[in-house]
Amino acid sequence: MVVYARERVKYVWLVHPIRQTLEAFTLNPDGYWLTTGLHEGNQRVRVPPFDAIELDLGLLWPEVEDAKGAE
């Protein structure tokens, strides 16, 4: 995220499939990251800069049955 801040990327999402989380950050004018949201599980969310679209986080995470079948 240091590189993104240096290059002035305004938004960062960190997606963690095992924890089933999406963390959203926005770069403030001083070059520091502000946490703008922590979303978990099967929530439906709107996250800048794509907040015009509702995202169903449940579609991102593998089902327990699917994970067992992959072994």
Predicted model as a PDB file, atoms N, CA, C, CB and O in Angstrom, pLDDT in the B-factor column:
MODEL        1                                                                  
ATOM      1  N   MET A   1       0.815  -1.190   0.000  1.00 95.00           N  
ATOM      2  CA  MET A   1       0.000   0.000   0.000  1.00 95.00           C  
ATOM      3  C   MET A   1       0.863   1.262   0.000  1.00 95.00           C  
ATOM      4  CB  MET A   1      -0.929  -0.006   1.198  1.00 95.00           C  
ATOM      5  O   MET A   1       0.406   2.341  -0.375  1.00 95.00           O  
ATOM      6  N   VAL A   2       2.095   1.110   0.419  1.00 95.00           N  
ATOM      7  CA  VAL A   2       3.020   2.243   0.382  1.00 95.00           C  
ATOM      8  C   VAL A   2       3.236   2.691  -1.063  1.00 95.00           C  
ATOM      9  CB  VAL A   2       4.372   1.871   1.043  1.00 95.00           C  
ATOM     10  O   VAL A   2       3.229   3.887  -1.355  1.00 95.00           O  
ATOM     11  N   VAL A   3       3.424   1.741  -1.949  1.00 97.00           N  
ATOM     12  CA  VAL A   3       3.633   2.058  -3.367  1.00 97.00           C  
ATOM     13  C   VAL A   3       2.375   2.697  -3.950  1.00 97.00           C  
ATOM     14  CB  VAL A   3       4.012   0.782  -4.168  1.00 97.00           C  
ATOM     15  O   VAL A   3       2.461   3.674  -4.695  1.00 97.00           O  
ATOM     16  N   TYR A   4       1.211   2.150  -3.615  1.00 97.00           N  
ATOM     17  CA  TYR A   4      -0.038   2.728  -4.117  1.00 97.00           C  
ATOM     18  C   TYR A   4      -0.203   4.166  -3.640  1.00 97.00           C  
ATOM     19  CB  TYR A   4      -1.240   1.884  -3.669  1.00 97.00           C  
ATOM     20  O   TYR A   4      -0.632   5.024  -4.412  1.00 97.00           O  
ATOM     21  N   ALA A   5       0.128   4.441  -2.395  1.00 96.00           N  
ATOM     22  CA  ALA A   5       0.028   5.808  -1.867  1.00 96.00           C  
ATOM     23  C   ALA A   5       1.002   6.728  -2.595  1.00 96.00           C  
ATOM     24  CB  ALA A   5       0.309   5.830  -0.344  1.00 96.00           C  
ATOM     25  O   ALA A   5       0.654   7.851  -2.962  1.00 96.00           O  
ATOM     26  N   ARG A   6       2.215   6.247  -2.800  1.00 96.00           N  
ATOM     27  CA  ARG A   6       3.217   7.064  -3.498  1.00 96.00           C  
ATOM     28  C   ARG A   6       2.745   7.404  -4.910  1.00 96.00           C  
ATOM     29  CB  ARG A   6       4.576   6.328  -3.555  1.00 96.00           C  
ATOM     30  O   ARG A   6       2.987   8.506  -5.403  1.00 96.00           O  
ATOM     31  N   GLU A   7       2.076   6.460  -5.551  1.00 96.00           N  
ATOM     32  CA  GLU A   7       1.594   6.670  -6.923  1.00 96.00           C  
ATOM     33  C   GLU A   7       0.211   7.318  -6.970  1.00 96.00           C  
ATOM     34  CB  GLU A   7       1.557   5.348  -7.664  1.00 96.00           C  
ATOM     35  O   GLU A   7      -0.366   7.498  -8.042  1.00 96.00           O  
ATOM     36  N   ARG A   8      -0.315   7.668  -5.780  1.00 96.00           N  
ATOM     37  CA  ARG A   8      -1.588   8.372  -5.632  1.00 96.00           C  
ATOM     38  C   ARG A   8      -2.802   7.564  -6.101  1.00 96.00           C  
ATOM     39  CB  ARG A   8      -1.532   9.661  -6.392  1.00 96.00           C  
ATOM     40  O   ARG A   8      -3.768   8.130  -6.613  1.00 96.00           O  
ATOM     41  N   VAL A   9      -2.748   6.247  -5.926  1.00 97.00           N  
ATOM     42  CA  VAL A   9      -3.929   5.416  -6.158  1.00 97.00           C  
ATOM     43  C   VAL A   9      -4.918   5.771  -5.052  1.00 97.00           C  
ATOM     44  CB  VAL A   9      -3.577   3.858  -6.165  1.00 97.00           C  
ATOM     45  O   VAL A   9      -4.563   5.724  -3.874  1.00 97.00           O  
ATOM     46  N   LYS A  10      -6.134   6.121  -5.404  1.00 97.00           N  
ATOM     47  CA  LYS A  10      -7.065   6.672  -4.416  1.00 97.00           C  
ATOM     48  C   LYS A  10      -7.826   5.621  -3.614  1.00 97.00           C  
ATOM     49  CB  LYS A  10      -8.046   7.556  -5.103  1.00 97.00           C  
ATOM     50  O   LYS A  10      -8.265   5.900  -2.498  1.00 97.00           O  
ATOM     51  N   TYR A  11      -7.989   4.420  -4.163  1.00 98.00           N  
ATOM     52  CA  TYR A  11      -8.774   3.395  -3.486  1.00 98.00           C  
ATOM     53  C   TYR A  11      -8.028   2.068  -3.514  1.00 98.00           C  
ATOM     54  CB  TYR A  11     -10.163   3.250  -4.137  1.00 98.00           C  
ATOM     55  O   TYR A  11      -7.378   1.724  -4.501  1.00 98.00           O  
ATOM     56  N   VAL A  12      -8.135   1.332  -2.414  1.00 98.00           N  
ATOM     57  CA  VAL A  12      -7.559  -0.012  -2.342  1.00 98.00           C  
ATOM     58  C   VAL A  12      -8.564  -0.916  -1.643  1.00 98.00           C  
ATOM     59  CB  VAL A  12      -6.179  -0.009  -1.589  1.00 98.00           C  
ATOM     60  O   VAL A  12      -9.149  -0.553  -0.622  1.00 98.00           O  
ATOM     61  N   TRP A  13      -8.750  -2.098  -2.213  1.00 97.00           N  
ATOM     62  CA  TRP A  13      -9.547  -3.135  -1.573  1.00 97.00           C  
ATOM     63  C   TRP A  13      -8.616  -4.297  -1.280  1.00 97.00           C  
ATOM     64  CB  TRP A  13     -10.759  -3.580  -2.470  1.00 97.00           C  
ATOM     65  O   TRP A  13      -7.848  -4.713  -2.147  1.00 97.00           O  
ATOM     66  N   LEU A  14      -8.676  -4.816  -0.079  1.00 97.00           N  
ATOM     67  CA  LEU A  14      -7.944  -6.027   0.270  1.00 97.00           C  
ATOM     68  C   LEU A  14      -8.979  -7.122   0.479  1.00 97.00           C  
ATOM     69  CB  LEU A  14      -7.044  -5.823   1.553  1.00 97.00           C  
ATOM     70  O   LEU A  14      -9.819  -7.038   1.375  1.00 97.00           O  
ATOM     71  N   VAL A  15      -8.906  -8.150  -0.358  1.00 96.00           N  
ATOM     72  CA  VAL A  15      -9.862  -9.252  -0.314  1.00 96.00           C  
ATOM     73  C   VAL A  15      -9.147 -10.464   0.261  1.00 96.00           C  
ATOM     74  CB  VAL A  15     -10.452  -9.563  -1.735  1.00 96.00           C  
ATOM     75  O   VAL A  15      -8.109 -10.883  -0.251  1.00 96.00           O  
ATOM     76  N   HIS A  16      -9.701 -11.020   1.320  1.00 94.00           N  
ATOM     77  CA  HIS A  16      -9.106 -12.187   1.973  1.00 94.00           C  
ATOM     78  C   HIS A  16     -10.104 -13.346   1.892  1.00 94.00           C  
ATOM     79  CB  HIS A  16      -8.724 -11.872   3.468  1.00 94.00           C  
ATOM     80  O   HIS A  16     -11.060 -13.387   2.665  1.00 94.00           O  
ATOM     81  N   PRO A  17      -9.892 -14.293   0.958  1.00 92.00           N  
ATOM     82  CA  PRO A  17     -10.875 -15.352   0.758  1.00 92.00           C  
ATOM     83  C   PRO A  17     -11.009 -16.322   1.925  1.00 92.00           C  
ATOM     84  CB  PRO A  17     -10.528 -16.113  -0.459  1.00 92.00           C  
ATOM     85  O   PRO A  17     -12.088 -16.883   2.114  1.00 92.00           O  
ATOM     86  N   ILE A  18      -9.975 -16.543   2.705  1.00 92.00           N  
ATOM     87  CA  ILE A  18     -10.084 -17.469   3.833  1.00 92.00           C  
ATOM     88  C   ILE A  18     -10.886 -16.822   4.968  1.00 92.00           C  
ATOM     89  CB  ILE A  18      -8.676 -17.889   4.333  1.00 92.00           C  
ATOM     90  O   ILE A  18     -11.760 -17.460   5.555  1.00 92.00           O  
ATOM     91  N   ARG A  19     -10.591 -15.574   5.270  1.00 94.00           N  
ATOM     92  CA  ARG A  19     -11.344 -14.853   6.307  1.00 94.00           C  
ATOM     93  C   ARG A  19     -12.691 -14.364   5.801  1.00 94.00           C  
ATOM     94  CB  ARG A  19     -10.536 -13.673   6.818  1.00 94.00           C  
ATOM     95  O   ARG A  19     -13.548 -13.959   6.586  1.00 94.00           O  
ATOM     96  N   GLN A  20     -12.872 -14.404   4.499  1.00 96.00           N  
ATOM     97  CA  GLN A  20     -14.083 -13.927   3.832  1.00 96.00           C  
ATOM     98  C   GLN A  20     -14.357 -12.466   4.184  1.00 96.00           C  
ATOM     99  CB  GLN A  20     -15.288 -14.801   4.218  1.00 96.00           C  
ATOM    100  O   GLN A  20     -15.438 -12.101   4.646  1.00 96.00           O  
ATOM    101  N   THR A  21     -13.324 -11.643   3.942  1.00 97.00           N  
ATOM    102  CA  THR A  21     -13.450 -10.218   4.219  1.00 97.00           C  
ATOM    103  C   THR A  21     -13.024  -9.380   3.012  1.00 97.00           C  
ATOM    104  CB  THR A  21     -12.614  -9.841   5.444  1.00 97.00           C  
ATOM    105  O   THR A  21     -12.212  -9.797   2.185  1.00 97.00           O  
ATOM    106  N   LEU A  22     -13.598  -8.200   2.950  1.00 97.00           N  
ATOM    107  CA  LEU A  22     -13.170  -7.172   2.013  1.00 97.00           C  
ATOM    108  C   LEU A  22     -12.934  -5.924   2.849  1.00 97.00           C  
ATOM    109  CB  LEU A  22     -14.237  -6.925   0.859  1.00 97.00           C  
ATOM    110  O   LEU A  22     -13.862  -5.395   3.459  1.00 97.00           O  
ATOM    111  N   GLU A  23     -11.688  -5.453   2.876  1.00 98.00           N  
ATOM    112  CA  GLU A  23     -11.349  -4.212   3.569  1.00 98.00           C  
ATOM    113  C   GLU A  23     -11.171  -3.124   2.518  1.00 98.00           C  
ATOM    114  CB  GLU A  23     -10.053  -4.374   4.444  1.00 98.00           C  
ATOM    115  O   GLU A  23     -10.468  -3.317   1.526  1.00 98.00           O  
ATOM    116  N   ALA A  24     -11.806  -1.990   2.740  1.00 98.00           N  
ATOM    117  CA  ALA A  24     -11.730  -0.884   1.789  1.00 98.00           C  
ATOM    118  C   ALA A  24     -10.999   0.293   2.425  1.00 98.00           C  
ATOM    119  CB  ALA A  24     -13.144  -0.459   1.325  1.00 98.00           C  
ATOM    120  O   ALA A  24     -11.212   0.632   3.589  1.00 98.00           O  
ATOM    121  N   PHE A  25     -10.131   0.905   1.621  1.00 98.00           N  
ATOM    122  CA  PHE A  25      -9.337   2.053   2.073  1.00 98.00           C  
ATOM    123  C   PHE A  25      -9.415   3.161   1.034  1.00 98.00           C  
ATOM    124  CB  PHE A  25      -7.858   1.646   2.327  1.00 98.00           C  
ATOM    125  O   PHE A  25      -9.528   2.899  -0.163  1.00 98.00           O  
ATOM    126  N   THR A  26      -9.353   4.411   1.510  1.00 98.00           N  
ATOM    127  CA  THR A  26      -9.306   5.577   0.636  1.00 98.00           C  
ATOM    128  C   THR A  26      -8.097   6.414   1.034  1.00 98.00           C  
ATOM    129  CB  THR A  26     -10.630   6.411   0.723  1.00 98.00           C  
ATOM    130  O   THR A  26      -7.835   6.622   2.219  1.00 98.00           O  
ATOM    131  N   LEU A  27      -7.372   6.888   0.041  1.00 98.00           N  
ATOM    132  CA  LEU A  27      -6.197   7.729   0.287  1.00 98.00           C  
ATOM    133  C   LEU A  27      -6.650   9.160   0.556  1.00 98.00           C  
ATOM    134  CB  LEU A  27      -5.210   7.682  -0.920  1.00 98.00           C  
ATOM    135  O   LEU A  27      -7.338   9.760  -0.269  1.00 98.00           O  
ATOM    136  N   ASN A  28      -6.263   9.710   1.714  1.00 96.00           N  
ATOM    137  CA  ASN A  28      -6.643  11.097   2.001  1.00 96.00           C  
ATOM    138  C   ASN A  28      -5.628  12.041   1.344  1.00 96.00           C  
ATOM    139  CB  ASN A  28      -6.719  11.349   3.549  1.00 96.00           C  
ATOM    140  O   ASN A  28      -4.582  11.586   0.880  1.00 96.00           O  
ATOM    141  N   PRO A  29      -5.917  13.334   1.298  1.00 95.00           N  
ATOM    142  CA  PRO A  29      -5.020  14.291   0.626  1.00 95.00           C  
ATOM    143  C   PRO A  29      -3.609  14.348   1.212  1.00 95.00           C  
ATOM    144  CB  PRO A  29      -5.624  15.663   0.684  1.00 95.00           C  
ATOM    145  O   PRO A  29      -2.670  14.751   0.525  1.00 95.00           O  
ATOM    146  N   ASP A  30      -3.455  13.948   2.480  1.00 94.00           N  
ATOM    147  CA  ASP A  30      -2.126  13.964   3.112  1.00 94.00           C  
ATOM    148  C   ASP A  30      -1.309  12.712   2.792  1.00 94.00           C  
ATOM    149  CB  ASP A  30      -2.270  14.101   4.621  1.00 94.00           C  
ATOM    150  O   ASP A  30      -0.165  12.592   3.230  1.00 94.00           O  
ATOM    151  N   GLY A  31      -1.885  11.781   2.034  1.00 94.00           N  
ATOM    152  CA  GLY A  31      -1.163  10.573   1.657  1.00 94.00           C  
ATOM    153  C   GLY A  31      -1.295   9.422   2.637  1.00 94.00           C  
ATOM    154  O   GLY A  31      -0.515   8.471   2.587  1.00 94.00           O  
ATOM    155  N   TYR A  32      -2.281   9.498   3.535  1.00 96.00           N  
ATOM    156  CA  TYR A  32      -2.517   8.430   4.507  1.00 96.00           C  
ATOM    157  C   TYR A  32      -3.787   7.660   4.149  1.00 96.00           C  
ATOM    158  CB  TYR A  32      -2.623   9.008   5.936  1.00 96.00           C  
ATOM    159  O   TYR A  32      -4.744   8.227   3.624  1.00 96.00           O  
ATOM    160  N   TRP A  33      -3.779   6.370   4.440  1.00 98.00           N  
ATOM    161  CA  TRP A  33      -4.933   5.524   4.154  1.00 98.00           C  
ATOM    162  C   TRP A  33      -5.964   5.623   5.264  1.00 98.00           C  
ATOM    163  CB  TRP A  33      -4.501   4.072   3.966  1.00 98.00           C  
ATOM    164  O   TRP A  33      -5.631   5.542   6.446  1.00 98.00           O  
ATOM    165  N   LEU A  34      -7.213   5.797   4.875  1.00 97.00           N  
ATOM    166  CA  LEU A  34      -8.332   5.774   5.805  1.00 97.00           C  
ATOM    167  C   LEU A  34      -9.130   4.512   5.543  1.00 97.00           C  
ATOM    168  CB  LEU A  34      -9.225   7.048   5.663  1.00 97.00           C  
ATOM    169  O   LEU A  34      -9.469   4.219   4.397  1.00 97.00           O  
ATOM    170  N   THR A  35      -9.430   3.768   6.582  1.00 97.00           N  
ATOM    171  CA  THR A  35     -10.277   2.593   6.425  1.00 97.00           C  
ATOM    172  C   THR A  35     -11.707   3.073   6.233  1.00 97.00           C  
ATOM    173  CB  THR A  35     -10.161   1.631   7.655  1.00 97.00           C  
ATOM    174  O   THR A  35     -12.247   3.790   7.076  1.00 97.00           O  
ATOM    175  N   THR A  36     -12.316   2.677   5.128  1.00 96.00           N  
ATOM    176  CA  THR A  36     -13.679   3.112   4.839  1.00 96.00           C  
ATOM    177  C   THR A  36     -14.688   1.990   4.994  1.00 96.00           C  
ATOM    178  CB  THR A  36     -13.759   3.673   3.443  1.00 96.00           C  
ATOM    179  O   THR A  36     -15.893   2.222   4.905  1.00 96.00           O  
ATOM    180  N   GLY A  37     -14.206   0.774   5.226  1.00 96.00           N  
ATOM    181  CA  GLY A  37     -15.142  -0.314   5.460  1.00 96.00           C  
ATOM    182  C   GLY A  37     -14.453  -1.642   5.656  1.00 96.00           C  
ATOM    183  O   GLY A  37     -13.399  -1.915   5.082  1.00 96.00           O  
ATOM    184  N   LEU A  38     -15.084  -2.471   6.495  1.00 97.00           N  
ATOM    185  CA  LEU A  38     -14.690  -3.867   6.653  1.00 97.00           C  
ATOM    186  C   LEU A  38     -15.954  -4.670   6.473  1.00 97.00           C  
ATOM    187  CB  LEU A  38     -14.002  -4.151   8.052  1.00 97.00           C  
ATOM    188  O   LEU A  38     -16.873  -4.587   7.288  1.00 97.00           O  
ATOM    189  N   HIS A  39     -16.002  -5.444   5.414  1.00 97.00           N  
ATOM    190  CA  HIS A  39     -17.193  -6.204   5.057  1.00 97.00           C  
ATOM    191  C   HIS A  39     -16.853  -7.680   5.143  1.00 97.00           C  
ATOM    192  CB  HIS A  39     -17.708  -5.826   3.633  1.00 97.00           C  
ATOM    193  O   HIS A  39     -15.767  -8.107   4.752  1.00 97.00           O  
ATOM    194  N   GLU A  40     -17.810  -8.460   5.666  1.00 96.00           N  
ATOM    195  CA  GLU A  40     -17.541  -9.872   5.916  1.00 96.00           C  
ATOM    196  C   GLU A  40     -18.663 -10.765   5.399  1.00 96.00           C  
ATOM    197  CB  GLU A  40     -17.335 -10.108   7.400  1.00 96.00           C  
ATOM    198  O   GLU A  40     -19.804 -10.337   5.221  1.00 96.00           O  
ATOM    199  N   GLY A  41     -18.296 -12.018   5.167  1.00 95.00           N  
ATOM    200  CA  GLY A  41     -19.290 -13.049   4.884  1.00 95.00           C  
ATOM    201  C   GLY A  41     -20.059 -12.810   3.612  1.00 95.00           C  
ATOM    202  O   GLY A  41     -19.494 -12.456   2.577  1.00 95.00           O  
ATOM    203  N   ASN A  42     -21.370 -13.009   3.705  1.00 95.00           N  
ATOM    204  CA  ASN A  42     -22.234 -12.956   2.527  1.00 95.00           C  
ATOM    205  C   ASN A  42     -22.975 -11.639   2.391  1.00 95.00           C  
ATOM    206  CB  ASN A  42     -23.225 -14.079   2.572  1.00 95.00           C  
ATOM    207  O   ASN A  42     -24.069 -11.601   1.829  1.00 95.00           O  
ATOM    208  N   GLN A  43     -22.399 -10.565   2.895  1.00 95.00           N  
ATOM    209  CA  GLN A  43     -23.032  -9.253   2.807  1.00 95.00           C  
ATOM    210  C   GLN A  43     -23.164  -8.804   1.356  1.00 95.00           C  
ATOM    211  CB  GLN A  43     -22.235  -8.222   3.606  1.00 95.00           C  
ATOM    212  O   GLN A  43     -22.394  -9.208   0.484  1.00 95.00           O  
ATOM    213  N   ARG A  44     -24.150  -7.967   1.130  1.00 96.00           N  
ATOM    214  CA  ARG A  44     -24.269  -7.230  -0.133  1.00 96.00           C  
ATOM    215  C   ARG A  44     -23.806  -5.816   0.192  1.00 96.00           C  
ATOM    216  CB  ARG A  44     -25.766  -7.257  -0.729  1.00 96.00           C  
ATOM    217  O   ARG A  44     -24.339  -5.177   1.099  1.00 96.00           O  
ATOM    218  N   VAL A  45     -22.816  -5.330  -0.549  1.00 97.00           N  
ATOM    219  CA  VAL A  45     -22.191  -4.058  -0.204  1.00 97.00           C  
ATOM    220  C   VAL A  45     -22.045  -3.156  -1.425  1.00 97.00           C  
ATOM    221  CB  VAL A  45     -20.828  -4.298   0.431  1.00 97.00           C  
ATOM    222  O   VAL A  45     -22.083  -3.604  -2.571  1.00 97.00           O  
ATOM    223  N   ARG A  46     -21.879  -1.884  -1.139  1.00 96.00           N  
ATOM    224  CA  ARG A  46     -21.529  -0.877  -2.149  1.00 96.00           C  
ATOM    225  C   ARG A  46     -20.265  -0.207  -1.638  1.00 96.00           C  
ATOM    226  CB  ARG A  46     -22.709   0.180  -2.395  1.00 96.00           C  
ATOM    227  O   ARG A  46     -20.265   0.412  -0.574  1.00 96.00           O  
ATOM    228  N   VAL A  47     -19.195  -0.333  -2.399  1.00 96.00           N  
ATOM    229  CA  VAL A  47     -17.890   0.122  -1.938  1.00 96.00           C  
ATOM    230  C   VAL A  47     -17.277   1.052  -2.989  1.00 96.00           C  
ATOM    231  CB  VAL A  47     -16.952  -1.087  -1.653  1.00 96.00           C  
ATOM    232  O   VAL A  47     -17.114   0.660  -4.144  1.00 96.00           O  
ATOM    233  N   PRO A  48     -16.932   2.300  -2.586  1.00 95.00           N  
ATOM    234  CA  PRO A  48     -16.290   3.216  -3.534  1.00 95.00           C  
ATOM    235  C   PRO A  48     -14.983   2.634  -4.076  1.00 95.00           C  
ATOM    236  CB  PRO A  48     -16.021   4.569  -2.864  1.00 95.00           C  
ATOM    237  O   PRO A  48     -14.285   1.936  -3.340  1.00 95.00           O  
ATOM    238  N   PRO A  49     -14.640   2.888  -5.295  1.00 96.00           N  
ATOM    239  CA  PRO A  49     -15.277   3.816  -6.218  1.00 96.00           C  
ATOM    240  C   PRO A  49     -16.368   3.181  -7.076  1.00 96.00           C  
ATOM    241  CB  PRO A  49     -14.244   4.420  -7.104  1.00 96.00           C  
ATOM    242  O   PRO A  49     -16.853   3.819  -8.011  1.00 96.00           O  
ATOM    243  N   PHE A  50     -16.762   1.954  -6.789  1.00 95.00           N  
ATOM    244  CA  PHE A  50     -17.774   1.257  -7.586  1.00 95.00           C  
ATOM    245  C   PHE A  50     -19.085   1.137  -6.821  1.00 95.00           C  
ATOM    246  CB  PHE A  50     -17.274  -0.136  -7.991  1.00 95.00           C  
ATOM    247  O   PHE A  50     -19.791   0.136  -6.951  1.00 95.00           O  
ATOM    248  N   ASP A  51     -19.417   2.151  -6.023  1.00 94.00           N  
ATOM    249  CA  ASP A  51     -20.583   2.069  -5.167  1.00 94.00           C  
ATOM    250  C   ASP A  51     -21.913   2.182  -5.907  1.00 94.00           C  
ATOM    251  CB  ASP A  51     -20.506   3.129  -4.140  1.00 94.00           C  
ATOM    252  O   ASP A  51     -22.969   2.059  -5.288  1.00 94.00           O  
ATOM    253  N   ALA A  52     -21.883   2.411  -7.209  1.00 96.00           N  
ATOM    254  CA  ALA A  52     -23.113   2.386  -7.997  1.00 96.00           C  
ATOM    255  C   ALA A  52     -23.597   0.946  -8.202  1.00 96.00           C  
ATOM    256  CB  ALA A  52     -22.891   3.075  -9.359  1.00 96.00           C  
ATOM    257  O   ALA A  52     -24.738   0.716  -8.602  1.00 96.00           O  
ATOM    258  N   ILE A  53     -22.724  -0.005  -7.925  1.00 96.00           N  
ATOM    259  CA  ILE A  53     -23.030  -1.419  -8.125  1.00 96.00           C  
ATOM    260  C   ILE A  53     -23.031  -2.121  -6.775  1.00 96.00           C  
ATOM    261  CB  ILE A  53     -22.009  -2.084  -9.094  1.00 96.00           C  
ATOM    262  O   ILE A  53     -22.109  -1.947  -5.979  1.00 96.00           O  
ATOM    263  N   GLU A  54     -24.062  -2.910  -6.520  1.00 97.00           N  
ATOM    264  CA  GLU A  54     -24.101  -3.706  -5.302  1.00 97.00           C  
ATOM    265  C   GLU A  54     -23.347  -5.011  -5.546  1.00 97.00           C  
ATOM    266  CB  GLU A  54     -25.570  -3.981  -4.856  1.00 97.00           C  
ATOM    267  O   GLU A  54     -23.612  -5.724  -6.515  1.00 97.00           O  
ATOM    268  N   LEU A  55     -22.410  -5.310  -4.658  1.00 95.00           N  
ATOM    269  CA  LEU A  55     -21.608  -6.527  -4.771  1.00 95.00           C  
ATOM    270  C   LEU A  55     -22.096  -7.562  -3.761  1.00 95.00           C  
ATOM    271  CB  LEU A  55     -20.105  -6.220  -4.552  1.00 95.00           C  
ATOM    272  O   LEU A  55     -22.276  -7.249  -2.584  1.00 95.00           O  
ATOM    273  N   ASP A  56     -22.308  -8.779  -4.217  1.00 96.00           N  
ATOM    274  CA  ASP A  56     -22.682  -9.883  -3.337  1.00 96.00           C  
ATOM    275  C   ASP A  56     -21.397 -10.617  -2.974  1.00 96.00           C  
ATOM    276  CB  ASP A  56     -23.733 -10.851  -4.020  1.00 96.00           C  
ATOM    277  O   ASP A  56     -20.885 -11.407  -3.767  1.00 96.00           O  
ATOM    278  N   LEU A  57     -20.878 -10.357  -1.776  1.00 96.00           N  
ATOM    279  CA  LEU A  57     -19.604 -10.958  -1.378  1.00 96.00           C  
ATOM    280  C   LEU A  57     -19.680 -12.480  -1.317  1.00 96.00           C  
ATOM    281  CB  LEU A  57     -19.172 -10.414  -0.029  1.00 96.00           C  
ATOM    282  O   LEU A  57     -18.663 -13.152  -1.489  1.00 96.00           O  
ATOM    283  N   GLY A  58     -20.851 -13.028  -1.078  1.00 94.00           N  
ATOM    284  CA  GLY A  58     -20.997 -14.472  -1.020  1.00 94.00           C  
ATOM    285  C   GLY A  58     -20.563 -15.167  -2.295  1.00 94.00           C  
ATOM    286  O   GLY A  58     -20.195 -16.341  -2.260  1.00 94.00           O  
ATOM    287  N   LEU A  59     -20.596 -14.469  -3.419  1.00 94.00           N  
ATOM    288  CA  LEU A  59     -20.157 -15.057  -4.689  1.00 94.00           C  
ATOM    289  C   LEU A  59     -18.643 -15.216  -4.770  1.00 94.00           C  
ATOM    290  CB  LEU A  59     -20.636 -14.205  -5.845  1.00 94.00           C  
ATOM    291  O   LEU A  59     -18.139 -15.956  -5.616  1.00 94.00           O  
ATOM    292  N   LEU A  60     -17.914 -14.521  -3.890  1.00 92.00           N  
ATOM    293  CA  LEU A  60     -16.447 -14.578  -3.919  1.00 92.00           C  
ATOM    294  C   LEU A  60     -15.865 -15.766  -3.156  1.00 92.00           C  
ATOM    295  CB  LEU A  60     -15.884 -13.305  -3.351  1.00 92.00           C  
ATOM    296  O   LEU A  60     -14.748 -16.204  -3.434  1.00 92.00           O  
ATOM    297  N   TRP A  61     -16.622 -16.279  -2.203  1.00 92.00           N  
ATOM    298  CA  TRP A  61     -16.074 -17.294  -1.307  1.00 92.00           C  
ATOM    299  C   TRP A  61     -16.495 -18.690  -1.751  1.00 92.00           C  
ATOM    300  CB  TRP A  61     -16.526 -17.039   0.136  1.00 92.00           C  
ATOM    301  O   TRP A  61     -17.653 -18.910  -2.106  1.00 92.00           O  
ATOM    302  N   PRO A  62     -15.552 -19.633  -1.732  1.00 79.00           N  
ATOM    303  CA  PRO A  62     -15.903 -21.008  -2.106  1.00 79.00           C  
ATOM    304  C   PRO A  62     -16.837 -21.630  -1.062  1.00 79.00           C  
ATOM    305  CB  PRO A  62     -14.625 -21.870  -2.261  1.00 79.00           C  
ATOM    306  O   PRO A  62     -16.748 -21.334   0.130  1.00 79.00           O  
ATOM    307  N   GLU A  63     -17.715 -22.480  -1.532  1.00 73.00           N  
ATOM    308  CA  GLU A  63     -18.592 -23.217  -0.628  1.00 73.00           C  
ATOM    309  C   GLU A  63     -17.790 -24.264   0.098  1.00 73.00           C  
ATOM    310  CB  GLU A  63     -19.764 -23.863  -1.386  1.00 73.00           C  
ATOM    311  O   GLU A  63     -16.789 -24.747  -0.432  1.00 73.00           O  
ATOM    312  N   VAL A  64     -18.198 -24.631   1.296  1.00 55.00           N  
ATOM    313  CA  VAL A  64     -17.497 -25.647   2.079  1.00 55.00           C  
ATOM    314  C   VAL A  64     -17.461 -26.963   1.318  1.00 55.00           C  
ATOM    315  CB  VAL A  64     -18.168 -25.840   3.451  1.00 55.00           C  
ATOM    316  O   VAL A  64     -16.435 -27.643   1.305  1.00 55.00           O  
ATOM    317  N   GLU A  65     -18.582 -27.332   0.679  1.00 52.00           N  
ATOM    318  CA  GLU A  65     -18.613 -28.582  -0.082  1.00 52.00           C  
ATOM    319  C   GLU A  65     -17.624 -28.554  -1.238  1.00 52.00           C  
ATOM    320  CB  GLU A  65     -20.021 -28.847  -0.608  1.00 52.00           C  
ATOM    321  O   GLU A  65     -16.959 -29.553  -1.512  1.00 52.00           O  
ATOM    322  N   ASP A  66     -17.521 -27.407  -1.923  1.00 49.00           N  
ATOM    323  CA  ASP A  66     -16.583 -27.277  -3.042  1.00 49.00           C  
ATOM    324  C   ASP A  66     -15.153 -27.421  -2.569  1.00 49.00           C  
ATOM    325  CB  ASP A  66     -16.765 -25.934  -3.746  1.00 49.00           C  
ATOM    326  O   ASP A  66     -14.342 -28.052  -3.247  1.00 49.00           O  
ATOM    327  N   ALA A  67     -14.825 -26.851  -1.423  1.00 49.00           N  
ATOM    328  CA  ALA A  67     -13.459 -26.919  -0.902  1.00 49.00           C  
ATOM    329  C   ALA A  67     -13.098 -28.358  -0.547  1.00 49.00           C  
ATOM    330  CB  ALA A  67     -13.302 -26.005   0.334  1.00 49.00           C  
ATOM    331  O   ALA A  67     -11.969 -28.784  -0.788  1.00 49.00           O  
ATOM    332  N   LYS A  68     -14.033 -29.111   0.018  1.00 49.00           N  
ATOM    333  CA  LYS A  68     -13.768 -30.521   0.361  1.00 49.00           C  
ATOM    334  C   LYS A  68     -13.587 -31.354  -0.891  1.00 49.00           C  
ATOM    335  CB  LYS A  68     -14.910 -31.100   1.213  1.00 49.00           C  
ATOM    336  O   LYS A  68     -12.749 -32.255  -0.928  1.00 49.00           O  
ATOM    337  N   GLY A  69     -14.366 -31.058  -1.912  1.00 52.00           N  
ATOM    338  CA  GLY A  69     -14.277 -31.821  -3.156  1.00 52.00           C  
ATOM    339  C   GLY A  69     -12.970 -31.601  -3.897  1.00 52.00           C  
ATOM    340  O   GLY A  69     -12.577 -32.428  -4.721  1.00 52.00           O  
ATOM    341  N   ALA A  70     -12.297 -30.502  -3.615  1.00 54.00           N  
ATOM    342  CA  ALA A  70     -11.040 -30.174  -4.307  1.00 54.00           C  
ATOM    343  C   ALA A  70      -9.856 -30.935  -3.735  1.00 54.00           C  
ATOM    344  CB  ALA A  70     -10.770 -28.681  -4.226  1.00 54.00           C  
ATOM    345  O   ALA A  70      -8.779 -30.926  -4.331  1.00 54.00           O  
ATOM    346  N   GLU A  71     -10.029 -31.591  -2.598  1.00 52.00           N  
ATOM    347  CA  GLU A  71      -8.905 -32.297  -1.953  1.00 52.00           C  
ATOM    348  C   GLU A  71      -8.534 -33.559  -2.684  1.00 52.00           C  
ATOM    349  CB  GLU A  71      -9.242 -32.635  -0.517  1.00 52.00           C  
ATOM    350  O   GLU A  71      -7.613 -34.264  -2.271  1.00 52.00           O  
TER     351      GLU A  71                                                      
ENDMDL                                                                          
END                                                                             
